[in-house]
Amino acid sequence: MKSENIFKIMLFTFLSSFILGGYLLENLGIKYVSEGGNPLIKIHISTYILMLTVVYFTFRKGINTPLKNLKELTNAWLASLLSIAIVIVYGLYTSGTSGMAYLLNTMVTPLLAVYLLSQLNDNHKNKLLKLLAYLVFINAMIAILEFIVGKTMIAVEFSSFSHFRSTAFLGFPLNNALITAALVPILMFHTRIPALVYFAVIVLALFAFGGRAATGIFILGVCFLVTPKIRTFIAKGVYISKLHFAILQALTFFVLIFTTLIITLTPIGERILSKLHVDKSAEARFNVYILLDKLSPTEWVFGASSSFKQNIDFYIGINVIENYIIGWIVNFGLIGTLLLFLSCYRVPVRLLAKNNMGVNVALIVFLFVSVTNNALTTKTPALLFLFSAMYLSRSVGNRK
């Protein structure tokens, strides 16, 4: 299979994962996230495409040749794949097929994506990295527009939210916030859009998503990212033409004016002020730790009983565990949680690099933001985009 064909498949994978979210599929009559329906439709089309492509490609090329292209990631990739396979088998044994599809969509898909991305040439890798950068920016713009008009592009119903939240393409608001905050440190320098404009739009979008933790952690991450550049600027200065400098000054002025107008003349300003306190949404994230006290020693190791899972609402007031680590412990126990950690983070850790701070900051932001919600216990392309962006940026950057 040629690089061009794999590129087209990954192009379709990214677009379908971005656009065909859970809410859209439900509106189309496909029971992708709701209860009931055919178990086969619980798996996203992008997951099917990746699995079929990997099987076909491996049969054509054999096992050794594709793995060689993973280079230093080979052992981490194999360990991650084995780990998630063990958890899936254990989950099927203890709970049946119920709730297992998310392991394929959320955790197997990113590993398959990296496997295929490693077979591409640099030109195709660059194109996919830019595609992700523009998709995140477009998604953020849509979120801001949704928040201004007070209506989502795709029909959804949030009975648990006291304020309107944007959904854009990526569906659930906090899932949007996680993906956006984590990817931007890598992607904001890979478009023709000035980084300052990109940053301002993303910050406004994060408020539209209602992600307080994501907003704060993202801003801190970007500050950490640009600090070395500020030190270099102060110590050595930069070589820039007078025209370029004048344009940059004007752009900065207009971005500040635009941001101020958006905050003061739209509901986003009210949202910012309304989020500066601990509300019921934040309380739910603290109360979730009560569940750990209720687990027996056996449940700590092997996962909670079905009766315990059915009474989560009784313990914490809601039936959603707003912390994926505790969610993993409840569902799979400490052994399963350790294996899931390995499958989710072994490859990204191997992608960390001294000469690519964007990749490093992205992983740190993802780690801190993700523990504030239940994203990794649901169907989400968060890891797919994180793995892909980190790999593409690291791979292309090493050849520059």
Long-range contacts (C-beta under 8 A, 24 or more apart in sequence): 1-53, 1-56, 1-57, 1-60, 1-61, 1-119, 3-119, 3-120, 3-121, 3-124, 4-124, 6-53, 6-57, 6-116, 6-119, 6-120, 6-124, 7-120, 7-124, 7-127, 7-128, 9-49, 9-50, 9-53, 9-116, 10-113, 10-116, 10-117, 10-120, 10-128, 10-388, 11-128, 11-131, 12-46, 12-49, 13-46, 13-49, 13-50, 13-113, 13-384, 14-128, 14-131, 14-132, 14-135, 14-385, 14-388, 15-135, 16-44, 16-45, 16-46, 16-49, 17-44, 17-46, 17-109, 17-381, 17-384, 17-385, 18-135, 18-139, 18-169, 18-170, 18-381, 19-169, 20-44, 20-45, 20-46, 21-154, 21-167, 21-169, 21-170, 21-171, 22-171, 22-172, 22-379, 23-154, 23-155, 23-156, 23-167, 23-171, 23-172, 24-154, 24-171, 27-154, 27-155, 32-379, 33-378, 33-379, 39-97, 39-101, 42-101, 43-101, 43-104, 43-105, 44-105, 44-109, 44-379, 46-109, 46-381, 46-384, 47-104, 47-105, 47-108, 47-109, 50-109, 50-112, 50-113, 50-116, 51-108, 51-112, 53-112, 53-116, 54-112, 54-115, 54-116, 57-116, 57-119, 66-115, 66-118, 66-119, 69-118, 69-119, 70-114, 70-115, 70-118, 71-118, 72-350, 73-114, 73-118, 73-347, 73-350, 73-351, 73-391, 76-346, 76-347, 76-349, 76-350, 77-111, 77-114, 77-115, 77-347, 79-342, 79-346, 80-111, 80-342, 80-343, 80-344, 80-346, 80-347, 81-108, 81-111, 81-343, 83-339, 83-340, 83-342, 83-343, 83-346, 84-108, 84-111, 84-339, 84-340, 84-343, 86-339, 87-332, 87-336, 87-339, 87-340, 87-343, 90-332, 90-336, 91-331, 91-332, 91-336, 94-302, 94-303, 95-306, 95-331, 99-331, 101-379, 102-377, 102-378, 102-379, 105-379, 105-380, 105-381, 106-376, 106-378, 106-379, 106-380, 106-381, 106-382, 106-383, 107-340, 107-343, 107-344, 107-376, 107-383, 109-381, 109-383, 109-384, 110-347, 110-383, 110-384, 110-386, 110-387, 110-388, 111-343, 111-347, 111-387, 113-384, 113-387, 113-388, 114-347, 114-387, 114-388, 114-391, 117-388, 117-391, 117-392, 117-395, 118-391, 118-395, 122-395, 122-396, 122-399, 125-392, 125-395, 125-396, 126-392, 126-396, 128-388, 128-392, 129-187, 129-190, 129-389, 129-392, 129-393, 129-396, 130-190, 130-191, 132-183, 132-187, 132-190, 132-385, 132-388, 132-389, 132-392, 133-187, 133-188, 133-190, 133-191, 134-191, 135-169, 136-179, 136-180, 136-183, 136-184, 136-187, 136-202, 137-191, 137-193, 137-198, 137-201, 137-202, 138-169, 139-168, 139-169, 139-170, 139-176, 139-180, 139-205, 140-168, 140-180, 140-201, 140-202, 140-204, 140-205, 141-201, 141-205, 142-166, 142-168, 142-169, 143-167, 143-168, 143-176, 143-205, 143-208, 143-209, 144-201, 144-204, 144-205, 144-208, 144-262, 144-268, 146-208, 147-207, 147-208, 147-266, 147-267, 147-268, 147-271, 148-262, 148-266, 148-267, 148-268, 150-267, 160-318, 161-210, 161-281, 162-279, 162-280, 162-281, 163-210, 163-271, 163-274, 164-267, 165-208, 165-209, 165-210, 166-205, 166-208, 166-209, 168-205, 170-381, 172-378, 173-209, 173-210, 173-211, 174-209, 174-210, 174-211, 174-214, 174-372, 174-373, 174-375, 175-373, 175-375, 175-378, 175-380, 175-382, 176-205, 176-209, 176-211, 177-206, 177-209, 177-210, 177-211, 177-214, 177-215, 177-369, 178-211, 178-214, 178-366, 178-369, 178-370, 178-373, 178-375, 178-380, 178-382, 179-380, 179-381, 179-382, 179-385, 179-386, 180-205, 180-206, 180-209, 180-214, 180-218, 181-206, 181-211, 181-214, 181-215, 181-217, 181-218, 181-221, 181-365, 181-366, 181-369, 182-362, 182-363, 182-365, 182-366, 182-369, 182-382, 182-386, 183-362, 183-385, 183-386, 183-389, 184-218, 184-222, 184-362, 185-218, 185-221, 185-222, 185-225, 185-357, 185-358, 185-361, 185-362, 185-365, 186-358, 186-359, 186-362, 186-389, 186-390, 186-393, 187-389, 189-358, 190-393, 194-251, 196-251, 196-252, 196-255, 197-251, 197-255, 200-255, 200-258, 200-259, 203-259, 204-259, 204-262, 204-263, 204-268, 207-268, 207-271, 207-272, 207-275, 208-268, 208-271, 210-271, 210-275, 211-369, 212-275, 212-282, 213-368, 213-369, 213-372, 214-369, 214-372, 217-365, 217-368, 217-369, 218-365, 218-369, 221-361, 221-362, 221-364, 221-365, 222-361, 224-357, 224-361, 225-357, 225-358, 225-361, 228-357, 284-316, 284-317, 284-318, 284-320, 284-322, 285-322, 285-323, 285-372, 285-373, 287-316, 287-317, 288-316, 288-321, 288-322, 288-323, 288-326, 289-323, 289-326, 290-315, 290-316, 291-315, 291-316, 291-321, 291-326, 291-330, 292-326, 292-329, 295-329, 295-330, 299-330, 299-333, 300-329, 300-333, 300-334, 301-333, 301-334, 301-335, 302-333, 302-335, 303-329, 303-330, 303-331, 303-332, 303-333, 303-336, 304-330, 304-331, 320-374, 321-374, 321-377, 322-372, 322-373, 322-374, 323-371, 323-372, 323-373, 323-374, 324-370, 324-371, 324-373, 324-374, 324-375, 324-376, 324-377, 325-371, 327-374, 327-376, 327-377, 328-376, 328-377, 331-377, 344-376, 344-383, 347-387, 348-386, 348-387, 348-390, 351-390, 351-391, 351-394, 353-394, 353-397, 353-398, 355-397, 356-393, 356-394, 356-397, 358-393, 359-390, 359-393, 359-394, 362-386, 362-389, 362-390, 363-390
